[in-house]
Amino acid sequence: MMEVAVIIVLLYKAVTGVLGSAGDRSWIFQKCLQSCLQVNCTSRHGNVFESTQPQYMRLLQWDCPSECEYLCMWKTVDAYQRDGSPVPQFHGKVQIQCSCSNSVHQLCTNEWVVFGLC
């Protein structure tokens, strides 16, 4: 029962972390992302990204929305730096929580294999 509670808490933290990133919510990022997705990722425009995507990116499952998020993150960082404003965090909370979740999972797996716990 304890494992289920831990999993529920970690999933909740991961989901709320997505909503909590100031960089992802910024007007600059959202406007850039909306434009990039419309121009580069829709079939109406021939999905520019997929037609030029290198094979290794396909193998890593890097898709058009991921590319747009990456490019817009750097455009937003540049805009904040030009303005002299502090640069907001992007996706950081999710990475930390996923890392924590992965560590807990590894710990339980090791304890289960070695000691039959968890």
All heavy atoms as an XYZ file, in Angstrom:
932
protein
N       0.824     -1.195      0.000
C       0.000      0.000      0.000
C       0.868      1.259      0.000
O       0.527      2.235     -0.619
C      -0.918     -0.040      1.222
C      -1.920      1.077      1.237
S      -3.045      0.863     -0.144
C      -4.033      2.290      0.050
N       1.995      1.222      0.686
C       2.893      2.377      0.751
C       3.436      2.719     -0.632
O       3.572      3.886     -0.986
C       4.035      2.078      1.732
C       5.002      3.193      1.873
S       4.177      4.583      2.640
C       5.571      5.596      3.009
N       3.739      1.694     -1.440
C       4.261      1.926     -2.778
C       3.253      2.676     -3.634
O       3.621      3.567     -4.391
C       4.624      0.597     -3.471
C       5.696     -0.203     -2.782
C       5.156     -1.082     -1.662
O       3.937     -1.288     -1.575
O       5.963     -1.542     -0.858
N       1.992      2.317     -3.515
C       0.938      2.981     -4.286
C       0.848      4.449     -3.896
O       0.744      5.330     -4.751
C      -0.425      2.277     -4.081
C      -1.533      3.047     -4.754
C      -0.351      0.851     -4.606
N       0.938      4.740     -2.614
C       0.879      6.129     -2.145
C       2.061      6.930     -2.681
O       1.894      8.076     -3.112
C       0.852      6.167     -0.622
N       3.253      6.335     -2.673
C       4.437      7.019     -3.186
C       4.278      7.301     -4.668
O       4.572      8.404     -5.144
C       5.712      6.182     -2.915
C       6.908      6.745     -3.663
C       5.988      6.113     -1.425
N       3.793      6.354     -5.424
C       3.597      6.527     -6.861
C       2.584      7.636     -7.135
O       2.799      8.484     -7.996
C       3.171      5.202     -7.523
C       4.355      4.225     -7.501
C       2.688      5.424     -8.949
C       4.011      2.811     -7.904
N       1.489      7.653     -6.393
C       0.469      8.686     -6.592
C       1.041     10.068     -6.308
O       0.827     11.017     -7.074
C      -0.770      8.402     -5.719
C      -1.497      7.171     -6.264
C      -1.698      9.608     -5.670
C      -2.610      6.663     -5.378
N       1.789     10.207     -5.223
C       2.391     11.504     -4.883
C       3.376     11.940     -5.965
O       3.374     13.101     -6.393
C       3.081     11.434     -3.501
C       3.938     12.668     -3.259
C       2.049     11.274     -2.405
N       4.211     11.029     -6.443
C       5.186     11.382     -7.470
C       4.511     11.777     -8.776
O       4.936     12.735     -9.438
C       6.158     10.228     -7.688
C       7.129      9.970     -6.540
C       7.942      8.712     -6.801
C       8.039     11.156     -6.315
N       3.461     11.069     -9.165
C       2.735     11.426    -10.378
C       2.076     12.796    -10.236
O       2.104     13.612    -11.152
C       1.681     10.366    -10.714
C       2.229      9.053    -11.249
C       1.100      8.033    -11.412
C       2.944      9.256    -12.561
N       1.486     13.063     -9.080
C       0.871     14.362     -8.838
C       1.913     15.478     -8.929
O       1.693     16.510     -9.556
C       0.207     14.391     -7.463
C      -0.304     15.754     -7.088
C      -1.480     16.255     -7.627
C       0.407     16.550     -6.197
C      -1.932     17.515     -7.306
C      -0.041     17.806     -5.863
C      -1.212     18.293     -6.423
O      -1.656     19.540     -6.108
N       3.072     15.269     -8.337
C       4.134     16.271     -8.373
C       4.622     16.497     -9.805
O       4.906     17.629    -10.191
C       5.306     15.855     -7.489
C       5.008     15.897     -6.022
C       4.928     17.316     -5.555
C       4.864     17.388     -4.050
N       4.752     18.741     -3.571
N       4.736     15.431    -10.589
C       5.178     15.573    -11.968
C       4.186     16.396    -12.782
O       4.566     17.262    -13.557
C       5.381     14.199    -12.606
N       2.899     16.129    -12.601
C       1.866     16.856    -13.344
C       1.821     18.313    -12.917
O       1.765     19.219    -13.744
C       0.487     16.186    -13.178
C      -0.617     17.069    -13.724
C       0.478     14.836    -13.857
N       1.855     18.592    -11.633
C       1.804     19.978    -11.173
C       3.091     20.717    -11.508
O       3.073     21.930    -11.693
C       1.530     20.070     -9.657
O       2.516     19.333     -8.967
C       0.153     19.569     -9.318
N       4.197     20.007    -11.640
C       5.444     20.646    -12.043
C       5.379     21.199    -13.453
O       5.975     22.226    -13.758
N       4.641     20.527    -14.341
C       4.480     21.008    -15.706
C       3.797     22.368    -15.693
O       4.148     23.272    -16.438
C       3.660     20.000    -16.546
C       3.306     20.578    -17.895
C       4.431     18.704    -16.702
N       2.807     22.521    -14.840
C       2.060     23.767    -14.785
C       2.840     24.867    -14.082
O       2.528     26.033    -14.230
C       0.727     23.527    -14.056
C      -0.160     22.441    -14.652
C      -1.371     22.206    -13.762
C      -0.574     22.777    -16.058
N       3.872     24.509    -13.331
C       4.556     25.458    -12.492
C       5.729     26.185    -13.129
O       6.288     27.076    -12.513
N       6.138     25.853    -14.340
C       7.316     26.451    -14.948
C       7.007     27.841    -15.506
O       6.184     27.995    -16.402
C       7.835     25.539    -16.054
O       8.908     26.149    -16.712
N       7.706     28.848    -14.975
C       7.475     30.229    -15.404
C       7.863     30.438    -16.868
O       7.202     31.186    -17.590
C       8.248     31.179    -14.512
N       8.930     29.787    -17.302
C       9.356     29.937    -18.701
C       8.320     29.413    -19.676
O       8.041     30.035    -20.709
N       7.734     28.272    -19.364
C       6.725     27.676    -20.243
C       5.451     28.520    -20.312
O       4.731     28.483    -21.295
C       6.359     26.268    -19.772
C       7.542     25.326    -19.836
O       8.413     25.509    -20.691
O       7.585     24.403    -19.007
N       5.171     29.256    -19.250
C       3.966     30.093    -19.215
C       4.189     31.490    -19.775
O       3.237     32.220    -19.984
C       3.456     30.222    -17.774
C       2.885     28.962    -17.201
C       2.180     29.232    -15.879
N       2.879     30.184    -15.024
C       3.674     29.863    -14.013
N       3.872     28.599    -13.713
N       4.270     30.803    -13.293
N       5.444     31.863    -20.037
C       5.720     33.235    -20.472
C       5.068     33.523    -21.822
O       4.930     32.656    -22.685
C       7.226     33.482    -20.545
O       7.784     32.836    -21.665
N       4.688     34.789    -21.986
C       4.005     35.220    -23.210
C       4.904     35.011    -24.420
O       4.454     34.563    -25.472
C       3.607     36.696    -23.091
C       2.884     37.195    -24.291
C       1.546     37.081    -24.543
C       3.449     37.856    -25.427
N       1.252     37.647    -25.754
C       2.403     38.132    -26.323
C       4.740     38.247    -25.765
C       2.605     38.782    -27.531
C       4.946     38.889    -26.981
C       3.888     39.150    -27.840
N       6.184     35.319    -24.290
C       7.131     35.187    -25.404
C       7.206     33.736    -25.863
O       7.127     33.438    -27.057
C       8.534     35.680    -24.987
C       8.480     37.155    -24.612
C       9.558     35.439    -26.077
C       9.731     37.652    -23.911
N       7.354     32.832    -24.908
C       7.460     31.411    -25.232
C       6.174     30.906    -25.878
O       6.214     30.212    -26.897
C       7.774     30.604    -23.968
C       7.876     29.121    -24.206
C       9.023     28.564    -24.719
C       6.809     28.280    -23.909
C       9.127     27.195    -24.943
C       6.896     26.910    -24.124
C       8.059     26.380    -24.643
N       5.039     31.236    -25.298
C       3.755     30.754    -25.818
C       3.491     31.262    -27.233
O       3.022     30.516    -28.088
C       2.610     31.156    -24.880
C       2.592     30.391    -23.584
C       2.374     28.904    -23.795
O       1.551     28.484    -24.602
N       3.136     28.096    -23.075
N       3.794     32.529    -27.498
C       3.587     33.104    -28.836
C       4.511     32.441    -29.852
O       4.089     32.081    -30.953
C       3.846     34.617    -28.771
C       3.354     35.361    -29.943
C       1.848     35.420    -29.924
C       1.369     36.332    -31.027
N      -0.047     36.156    -31.301
N       5.758     32.256    -29.471
C       6.724     31.590    -30.350
C       6.298     30.152    -30.635
O       6.317     29.699    -31.781
C       8.105     31.617    -29.702
S       9.377     30.719    -30.609
N       5.894     29.442    -29.580
C       5.496     28.037    -29.727
C       4.291     27.891    -30.638
O       4.266     27.043    -31.536
C       5.213     27.421    -28.354
C       4.893     25.940    -28.328
C       6.044     25.111    -28.880
C       4.560     25.502    -26.908
N       3.312     28.739    -30.431
C       2.100     28.689    -31.265
C       2.447     28.906    -32.736
O       1.989     28.166    -33.612
C       1.118     29.752    -30.786
C      -0.173     29.798    -31.553
C      -1.075     30.939    -31.062
O      -0.634     31.875    -30.400
N      -2.340     30.847    -31.390
N       3.280     29.878    -33.014
C       3.679     30.177    -34.387
C       4.502     29.037    -34.988
O       4.257     28.612    -36.121
C       4.487     31.473    -34.406
O       4.976     31.721    -35.691
N       5.462     28.535    -34.226
C       6.328     27.451    -34.711
C       5.526     26.192    -35.032
O       5.720     25.574    -36.078
C       7.399     27.154    -33.670
S       8.584     25.884    -34.180
N       4.625     25.828    -34.129
C       3.804     24.629    -34.357
C       2.952     24.788    -35.608
O       2.822     23.860    -36.408
C       2.916     24.352    -33.144
C       3.640     23.896    -31.876
C       2.667     23.861    -30.698
C       4.297     22.550    -32.065
N       2.386     25.963    -35.789
C       1.513     26.199    -36.948
C       2.297     26.175    -38.252
O       1.868     25.577    -39.230
C       0.799     27.537    -36.790
C      -0.203     27.801    -37.884
C      -0.944     29.109    -37.660
O      -0.513     29.963    -36.890
N      -2.061     29.256    -38.323
N       3.471     26.797    -38.260
C       4.253     26.896    -39.489
C       5.004     25.602    -39.799
O       5.059     25.174    -40.951
C       5.244     28.083    -39.401
C       6.225     28.069    -40.559
C       4.483     29.394    -39.352
N       5.552     24.955    -38.788
C       6.455     23.828    -39.033
C       5.863     22.442    -38.788
O       6.411     21.454    -39.267
C       7.704     23.967    -38.155
C       8.488     25.191    -38.497
O       8.740     25.478    -39.659
N       8.861     25.956    -37.488
N       4.792     22.344    -38.026
C       4.331     21.018    -37.597
C       2.956     20.617    -38.123
O       2.459     19.558    -37.754
C       4.301     20.955    -36.065
S       5.899     21.292    -35.296
N       2.340     21.425    -38.917
C       1.013     21.067    -39.417
C       1.110     20.534    -40.838
O       1.979     20.948    -41.609
C       0.058     22.280    -39.397
O       0.585     23.298    -40.238
C      -0.142     22.804    -37.994
N       0.228     19.642    -41.176
C       0.223     19.079    -42.529
C      -0.180     20.126    -43.559
O       0.144     20.001    -44.738
C      -0.714     17.869    -42.595
O      -2.012     18.231    -42.219
N      -0.857     21.177    -43.091
C      -1.271     22.245    -44.001
C      -0.055     22.900    -44.646
O      -0.088     23.335    -45.784
C      -2.101     23.279    -43.235
C      -2.676     24.362    -44.114
C      -3.574     25.257    -43.330
N      -2.722     26.234    -42.639
C      -3.152     27.071    -41.735
N      -4.398     27.047    -41.341
N      -2.337     27.932    -41.180
N       1.031     22.947    -43.917
C       2.263     23.540    -44.425
C       3.277     22.479    -44.833
O       4.439     22.787    -45.056
C       2.878     24.478    -43.387
C       2.031     25.669    -43.089
N       1.955     26.746    -43.934
C       1.205     25.942    -42.070
C       1.129     27.649    -43.430
N       0.655     27.174    -42.290
N       2.872     21.243    -44.881
C       3.748     20.160    -45.323
C       4.700     19.641    -44.272
O       5.630     18.931    -44.590
N       4.476     19.966    -43.022
C       5.311     19.539    -41.904
C       6.797     19.651    -42.242
O       7.493     18.676    -42.478
C       4.958     18.129    -41.450
C       5.467     17.859    -40.041
O       6.469     18.419    -39.619
N       4.791     17.003    -39.323
N       7.268     20.887    -42.254
C       8.641     21.215    -42.608
C       9.654     20.415    -41.790
O      10.639     19.912    -42.331
C       8.891     22.740    -42.430
C      10.342     23.089    -42.675
C       7.971     23.527    -43.335
N       9.413     20.276    -40.514
C      10.367     19.594    -39.647
C      10.573     18.141    -40.064
O      11.707     17.691    -40.218
C       9.916     19.659    -38.190
C      10.822     18.914    -37.257
C      12.040     19.454    -36.879
C      10.479     17.670    -36.768
C      12.896     18.773    -36.028
C      11.320     16.981    -35.921
C      12.534     17.535    -35.549
N       9.492     17.397    -40.240
C       9.623     15.971    -40.575
C      10.306     15.750    -41.916
O      11.008     14.764    -42.092
C       8.262     15.289    -40.544
C       7.770     15.056    -39.139
C       6.454     14.292    -39.088
O       5.952     13.869    -40.150
O       5.938     14.119    -37.981
N      10.123     16.669    -42.855
C      10.742     16.488    -44.169
C      12.247     16.729    -44.137
O      12.963     16.271    -45.023
C      10.084     17.410    -45.201
O      10.329     18.765    -44.878
N      12.737     17.438    -43.118
C      14.174     17.723    -43.026
C      14.827     17.073    -41.806
O      16.018     17.276    -41.575
C      14.402     19.252    -42.950
O      13.738     19.764    -41.791
C      13.892     19.947    -44.192
N      14.083     16.293    -41.053
C      14.584     15.710    -39.803
C      15.624     14.623    -40.071
O      15.369     13.686    -40.821
C      13.421     15.123    -39.013
C      13.823     14.526    -37.692
C      12.654     13.861    -36.992
O      11.719     13.397    -37.620
N      12.717     13.803    -35.682
N      16.800     14.728    -39.434
C      17.813     13.671    -39.584
C      17.330     12.353    -38.964
O      16.526     12.347    -38.030
C      19.015     14.207    -38.806
C      18.762     15.663    -38.606
C      17.281     15.841    -38.628
N      17.852     11.254    -39.469
C      17.456      9.929    -39.009
C      17.699      9.732    -37.515
O      16.881      9.148    -36.818
C      18.206      8.850    -39.810
C      17.830      7.442    -39.462
C      16.389      7.105    -39.822
O      15.832      7.653    -40.765
N      15.771      6.213    -39.070
N      18.833     10.230    -36.995
C      19.134     10.016    -35.578
C      18.092     10.677    -34.675
O      17.800     10.172    -33.599
C      20.542     10.502    -35.219
C      20.713     11.999    -35.162
C      20.504     12.685    -33.968
C      21.079     12.724    -36.285
C      20.666     14.061    -33.897
C      21.232     14.093    -36.234
C      21.024     14.760    -35.033
O      21.170     16.128    -34.981
N      17.500     11.784    -35.137
C      16.470     12.440    -34.332
C      15.190     11.593    -34.301
O      14.492     11.551    -33.300
C      16.179     13.839    -34.857
C      17.340     14.795    -34.628
S      16.995     16.427    -35.272
C      16.512     17.229    -33.756
N      14.910     10.929    -35.397
C      13.749     10.026    -35.424
C      13.955      8.864    -34.456
O      13.035      8.461    -33.750
C      13.518      9.491    -36.839
C      12.949     10.502    -37.771
C      12.543      9.875    -39.102
N      12.248     10.945    -40.028
C      12.854     11.136    -41.178
N      13.781     10.295    -41.593
N      12.550     12.149    -41.949
N      15.170      8.334    -34.431
C      15.473      7.222    -33.533
C      15.349      7.636    -32.070
O      14.981      6.835    -31.223
C      16.882      6.689    -33.807
C      17.078      6.006    -35.153
C      18.554      5.685    -35.374
C      16.230      4.753    -35.261
N      15.655      8.902    -31.767
C      15.544      9.416    -30.403
C      14.145      9.925    -30.081
O      13.905     10.451    -29.008
C      16.564     10.546    -30.190
C      18.022     10.124    -30.283
C      18.933     11.339    -30.244
C      18.370      9.153    -29.167
N      13.229      9.764    -31.028
C      11.828     10.175    -30.895
C      11.690     11.678    -30.647
O      10.830     12.134    -29.907
C      11.121      9.364    -29.811
C      11.082      7.904    -30.123
C      10.415      7.082    -29.050
O      10.179      7.528    -27.938
N      10.082      5.849    -29.392
N      12.568     12.458    -31.265
C      12.497     13.917    -31.190
C      11.538     14.354    -32.283
O      11.825     14.222    -33.463
C      13.891     14.503    -31.417
C      13.971     15.981    -31.205
C      13.892     16.936    -32.165
C      14.168     16.665    -29.976
N      14.025     18.172    -31.605
C      14.196     18.034    -30.261
C      14.321     16.248    -28.657
C      14.380     19.000    -29.284
C      14.505     17.209    -27.686
C      14.530     18.559    -28.003
N      10.397     14.882    -31.894
C       9.379     15.248    -32.871
C       9.325     16.763    -33.065
O      10.057     17.528    -32.440
C       8.016     14.694    -32.455
C       7.579     15.160    -31.079
O       8.285     15.966    -30.450
O       6.508     14.712    -30.643
N       8.435     17.191    -33.945
C       8.309     18.603    -34.281
C       7.938     19.464    -33.065
O       8.560     20.510    -32.848
C       7.299     18.776    -35.411
S       7.288     20.443    -36.114
N       6.954     19.079    -32.250
C       6.671     19.899    -31.064
C       7.867     20.010    -30.116
O       8.102     21.078    -29.534
C       5.503     19.158    -30.395
C       4.806     18.470    -31.518
C       5.924     18.043    -32.443
N       8.662     18.955    -29.985
C       9.863     19.016    -29.146
C      10.858     20.027    -29.710
O      11.473     20.800    -28.964
C      10.542     17.647    -29.061
O       9.694     16.698    -28.482
N      11.015     20.019    -31.018
C      11.926     20.965    -31.676
C      11.448     22.399    -31.484
O      12.238     23.294    -31.172
C      12.041     20.637    -33.169
C      12.976     21.528    -33.934
C      14.451     21.263    -33.634
O      14.780     20.297    -32.925
O      15.276     22.043    -34.126
N      10.142     22.621    -31.623
C       9.590     23.964    -31.423
C       9.786     24.429    -29.981
O      10.163     25.582    -29.743
C       8.104     23.997    -31.784
S       7.802     24.038    -33.560
N       9.548     23.546    -29.014
C       9.752     23.912    -27.614
C      11.213     24.274    -27.360
O      11.500     25.241    -26.660
C       9.328     22.767    -26.698
C       7.836     22.589    -26.610
C       7.443     21.421    -25.725
O       8.325     20.782    -25.113
O       6.237     21.146    -25.643
N      12.114     23.506    -27.922
C      13.542     23.759    -27.742
C      13.939     25.106    -28.346
O      14.595     25.928    -27.696
C      14.355     22.620    -28.372
C      15.841     22.796    -28.251
C      16.491     22.541    -27.050
C      16.599     23.213    -29.339
C      17.860     22.712    -26.928
C      17.976     23.381    -29.226
C      18.593     23.134    -28.027
O      19.945     23.296    -27.914
N      13.552     25.347    -29.597
C      13.899     26.602    -30.262
C      13.280     27.802    -29.552
O      13.941     28.830    -29.356
C      13.443     26.563    -31.728
C      14.157     25.559    -32.631
C      13.504     25.512    -34.001
C      15.635     25.893    -32.740
N      12.021     27.673    -29.158
C      11.336     28.786    -28.497
C      11.894     29.041    -27.105
O      11.908     30.186    -26.637
C       9.833     28.534    -28.454
S       9.075     28.666    -30.101
N      12.378     28.008    -26.436
C      13.002     28.201    -25.141
C      14.211     29.123    -25.296
O      14.377     30.085    -24.539
C      13.443     26.856    -24.546
C      14.175     26.992    -23.228
S      14.892     25.449    -22.624
C      16.181     25.150    -23.826
N      15.048     28.877    -26.311
C      16.239     29.699    -26.495
C      15.895     31.097    -26.976
O      16.568     32.071    -26.600
C      17.237     29.006    -27.418
C      17.892     27.868    -26.698
C      17.726     26.534    -26.938
C      18.754     27.962    -25.569
N      18.444     25.801    -26.028
C      19.083     26.650    -25.177
C      19.282     29.017    -24.837
C      19.921     26.380    -24.104
C      20.113     28.748    -23.761
C      20.430     27.441    -23.409
N      14.870     31.234    -27.792
C      14.434     32.577    -28.212
C      13.930     33.374    -27.013
O      14.182     34.571    -26.890
C      13.347     32.479    -29.283
C      13.876     32.053    -30.622
C      12.782     32.012    -31.672
C      13.344     31.566    -32.999
N      12.324     31.582    -34.057
N      13.232     32.704    -26.110
C      12.731     33.358    -24.897
C      13.884     33.757    -23.990
O      13.909     34.871    -23.446
C      11.745     32.430    -24.160
O      10.692     32.061    -25.053
C      11.163     33.105    -22.943
N      14.855     32.867    -23.829
C      16.036     33.181    -23.012
C      16.751     34.406    -23.582
O      17.116     35.327    -22.843
C      16.994     31.963    -22.942
C      18.352     32.352    -22.382
C      16.369     30.856    -22.107
N      16.939     34.440    -24.897
C      17.594     35.586    -25.535
C      16.823     36.875    -25.280
O      17.413     37.915    -24.986
C      17.745     35.362    -27.039
C      18.779     34.304    -27.383
O      19.620     33.970    -26.513
O      18.740     33.801    -28.517
N      15.495     36.823    -25.383
C      14.665     38.010    -25.160
C      14.790     38.508    -23.725
O      14.913     39.717    -23.488
C      13.208     37.704    -25.500
N      14.784     37.604    -22.768
C      14.921     37.994    -21.361
C      16.305     38.599    -21.105
O      16.442     39.578    -20.374
C      14.693     36.804    -20.435
C      13.240     36.579    -20.091
C      12.390     35.875    -20.937
C      12.702     37.066    -18.905
C      11.059     35.668    -20.618
C      11.367     36.869    -18.577
C      10.555     36.175    -19.443
O       9.243     35.980    -19.132
N      17.338     38.022    -21.703
C      18.693     38.534    -21.500
C      18.862     39.912    -22.134
O      19.496     40.789    -21.540
C      19.720     37.553    -22.065
C      19.865     36.319    -21.220
C      20.847     35.318    -21.783
O      21.079     35.257    -22.991
N      21.419     34.505    -20.910
N      18.294     40.127    -23.330
C      18.367     41.443    -23.977
C      17.682     42.503    -23.131
O      18.113     43.648    -23.077
C      17.716     41.395    -25.358
C      18.596     40.847    -26.453
C      18.020     41.123    -27.829
N      16.617     40.764    -27.968
C      16.156     39.576    -28.342
N      17.009     38.607    -28.622
N      14.868     39.344    -28.453
N      16.601     42.092    -22.453
C      15.837     43.017    -21.616
C      16.496     43.234    -20.249
O      16.098     44.106    -19.498
C      14.416     42.445    -21.443
C      13.471     43.415    -20.794
O      13.545     44.622    -21.126
O      12.664     42.985    -19.951
N      17.471     42.410    -19.921
C      18.125     42.505    -18.619
C      17.310     41.878    -17.500
O      17.581     42.097    -16.323
N      16.326     41.075    -17.858
C      15.462     40.411    -16.872
C      16.047     39.058    -16.495
O      16.781     38.446    -17.281
C      14.065     40.205    -17.454
O      13.481     41.437    -17.787
N      15.708     38.563    -15.296
C      16.159     37.214    -14.930
C      15.516     36.168    -15.844
O      14.340     36.284    -16.188
C      15.703     37.047    -13.488
C      14.732     38.135    -13.223
C      14.933     39.211    -14.236
N      16.295     35.192    -16.230
C      15.810     34.145    -17.146
C      14.965     33.151    -16.359
O      15.415     32.620    -15.345
C      16.994     33.432    -17.833
C      16.509     32.281    -18.709
C      17.804     34.428    -18.641
N      13.737     32.892    -16.835
C      12.871     31.945    -16.115
C      13.309     30.504    -16.338
O      14.032     30.191    -17.282
C      11.496     32.192    -16.733
C      11.789     32.661    -18.118
C      13.067     33.451    -18.010
N      12.831     29.636    -15.477
C      13.127     28.209    -15.573
C      12.180     27.559    -16.582
O      10.997     27.878    -16.638
C      12.941     27.569    -14.213
C      13.306     26.114    -14.167
C      13.250     25.575    -12.750
O      12.792     26.239    -11.839
N      13.718     24.364    -12.573
N      12.698     26.640    -17.370
C      11.910     25.871    -18.335
C      12.010     24.401    -17.975
O      13.120     23.873    -17.844
C      12.447     26.037    -19.757
C      12.261     27.403    -20.316
C      13.200     28.389    -20.093
C      11.147     27.709    -21.068
C      13.040     29.647    -20.618
C      10.973     28.969    -21.595
C      11.924     29.945    -21.363
N      10.934     23.727    -17.834
C      10.862     22.267    -17.641
C      11.660     21.749    -16.447
O      11.696     20.559    -16.230
C      11.332     21.501    -18.873
C      10.713     21.936    -20.162
N       9.366     21.886    -20.390
C      11.259     22.456    -21.282
C       9.116     22.340    -21.612
N      10.241     22.694    -22.160
N      12.328     22.584    -15.694
C      13.231     22.133    -14.641
C      12.551     21.333    -13.557
O      13.078     20.346    -13.079
N      11.366     21.755    -13.144
C      10.686     21.067    -12.057
C      10.324     19.646    -12.464
O      10.402     18.734    -11.673
C       9.431     21.834    -11.646
C       9.750     23.168    -11.019
C       8.493     23.887    -10.647
C       8.818     25.239    -10.048
N       7.632     25.986     -9.717
N       9.937     19.465    -13.707
C       9.573     18.129    -14.182
C      10.803     17.235    -14.185
O      10.752     16.097    -13.752
C       8.960     18.205    -15.600
C       8.686     16.814    -16.130
C       7.688     19.020    -15.575
N      11.938     17.765    -14.646
C      13.151     16.957    -14.698
C      13.578     16.522    -13.305
O      13.954     15.383    -13.103
C      14.259     17.750    -15.373
C      14.018     17.968    -16.849
C      15.018     18.919    -17.453
O      15.835     19.522    -16.767
N      14.949     19.067    -18.759
N      13.499     17.434    -12.359
C      13.889     17.099    -10.989
C      12.969     16.025    -10.424
O      13.409     15.056     -9.833
C      13.867     18.358    -10.094
C      15.002     19.291    -10.513
C      13.987     17.999     -8.618
C      14.906     20.676     -9.923
N      11.659     16.185    -10.626
C      10.713     15.227    -10.079
C      10.816     13.881    -10.778
O      10.694     12.846    -10.145
C       9.303     15.796    -10.145
C       9.140     16.920     -9.148
C       7.969     17.811     -9.443
O       7.316     17.669    -10.462
N       7.705     18.725     -8.554
N      11.051     13.892    -12.073
C      11.228     12.620    -12.781
C      12.506     11.935    -12.309
O      12.541     10.724    -12.163
C      11.258     12.852    -14.283
S       9.656     13.273    -14.966
N      13.542     12.716    -12.077
C      14.785     12.156    -11.572
C      14.573     11.525    -10.195
O      15.056     10.437     -9.918
C      15.848     13.247    -11.491
O      17.009     12.753    -10.904
N      13.814     12.225     -9.363
C      13.509     11.707     -8.021
C      12.697     10.420     -8.132
O      12.971      9.440     -7.450
C      12.751     12.759     -7.224
S      12.269     12.198     -5.593
N      11.711     10.435     -9.003
C      10.873      9.253     -9.205
C      11.720      8.077     -9.684
O      11.566      6.949     -9.215
C       9.787      9.568    -10.231
O       9.097      8.410    -10.594
N      12.644      8.342    -10.589
C      13.517      7.299    -11.107
C      14.407      6.747     -9.992
O      14.620      5.542     -9.898
C      14.368      7.853    -12.248
C      15.133      6.765    -12.956
O      14.649      5.661    -13.110
N      16.336      7.084    -13.387
N      14.901      7.629     -9.139
C      15.751      7.186     -8.027
C      14.991      6.293     -7.055
O      15.501      5.273     -6.597
C      16.309      8.391     -7.281
O      17.141      9.138     -8.123
N      13.758      6.688     -6.743
C      12.921      5.880     -5.846
C      12.655      4.515     -6.471
O      12.739      3.480     -5.809
C      11.599      6.602     -5.507
C      10.632      5.677     -4.798
C      11.869      7.836     -4.666
N      12.367      4.512     -7.764
C      12.111      3.259     -8.473
C      13.339      2.357     -8.430
O      13.239      1.156     -8.158
C      11.702      3.542     -9.920
C      11.477      2.301    -10.708
N      12.445      1.764    -11.519
C      10.412      1.479    -10.786
C      11.985      0.660    -12.073
N      10.756      0.463    -11.653
N      14.518      2.926     -8.676
C      15.748      2.137     -8.647
C      16.017      1.593     -7.243
O      16.438      0.449     -7.095
C      16.928      2.973     -9.120
C      16.920      3.231    -10.606
C      18.073      4.100    -11.039
O      18.744      4.713    -10.227
N      18.291      4.159    -12.349
N      15.786      2.426     -6.242
C      15.985      1.987     -4.866
C      15.085      0.803     -4.543
O      15.538     -0.209     -4.002
C      15.733      3.133     -3.896
C      15.798      2.766     -2.409
C      17.212      2.359     -2.027
C      15.305      3.913     -1.559
N      13.803      0.925     -4.880
C      12.868     -0.171     -4.598
C      13.241     -1.425     -5.370
O      13.162     -2.532     -4.838
C      11.441      0.251     -4.926
S      10.708      1.279     -3.643
N      13.670     -1.257     -6.614
C      14.073     -2.416     -7.412
C      15.269     -3.105     -6.778
O      15.292     -4.333     -6.638
C      14.422     -1.986     -8.851
O      13.283     -1.339     -9.417
C      14.805     -3.174     -9.702
N      16.267     -2.324     -6.371
C      17.445     -2.905     -5.732
C      17.091     -3.586     -4.415
O      17.569     -4.686     -4.135
C      18.514     -1.830     -5.491
C      19.123     -1.343     -6.780
O      19.083     -2.016     -7.786
N      19.682     -0.154     -6.737
N      16.272     -2.934     -3.601
C      15.874     -3.511     -2.317
C      15.068     -4.788     -2.533
O      15.210     -5.763     -1.802
C      15.060     -2.499     -1.499
C      15.839     -1.288     -1.061
C      17.001     -1.639     -0.165
O      16.828     -2.477      0.742
O      18.091     -1.074     -0.368
N      14.225     -4.810     -3.534
C      13.404     -5.981     -3.803
C      14.276     -7.154     -4.225
O      14.124     -8.281     -3.766
C      12.358     -5.671     -4.878
C      11.514     -6.851     -5.213
C      10.515     -7.382     -4.477
C      11.609     -7.668     -6.377
N       9.972     -8.469     -5.091
C      10.629     -8.666     -6.278
C      12.421     -7.635     -7.504
C      10.447     -9.625     -7.256
C      12.229     -8.599     -8.485
C      11.265     -9.574     -8.344
N      15.248     -6.868     -5.121
C      16.121     -7.924     -5.620
C      17.037     -8.447     -4.511
O      17.172     -9.660     -4.331
C      16.965     -7.417     -6.820
C      18.063     -8.405     -7.181
C      16.079     -7.147     -8.019
N      17.619     -7.558     -3.742
C      18.603     -7.956     -2.741
C      17.949     -8.474     -1.468
O      18.322     -9.530     -0.945
C      19.557     -6.782     -2.417
C      20.517     -7.149     -1.290
C      20.348     -6.369     -3.648
N      16.950     -7.758     -0.970
C      16.393     -8.091      0.331
C      14.937     -8.549      0.316
O      14.406     -8.902      1.337
C      16.491     -6.869      1.268
C      17.901     -6.398      1.472
C      18.318     -5.208      0.899
C      18.803     -7.133      2.225
C      19.612     -4.758      1.091
C      20.102     -6.684      2.405
C      20.504     -5.490      1.838
N      14.301     -8.496     -0.847
C      12.893     -8.881     -0.908
C      11.967     -7.836     -0.277
O      10.859     -8.157      0.148
N      12.426     -6.588     -0.215
C      11.620     -5.508      0.357
C      10.875     -4.741     -0.740
O      11.031     -4.999     -1.902
C      12.532     -4.533      1.133
C      13.349     -5.163      2.257
C      14.302     -4.135      2.830
C      12.429     -5.706      3.342
N      10.149     -3.710     -0.316
C       9.336     -2.868     -1.208
C       8.243     -3.733     -1.752
O       7.636     -3.848     -2.586
C      10.128     -2.194     -2.301
S      11.081     -0.780     -1.668
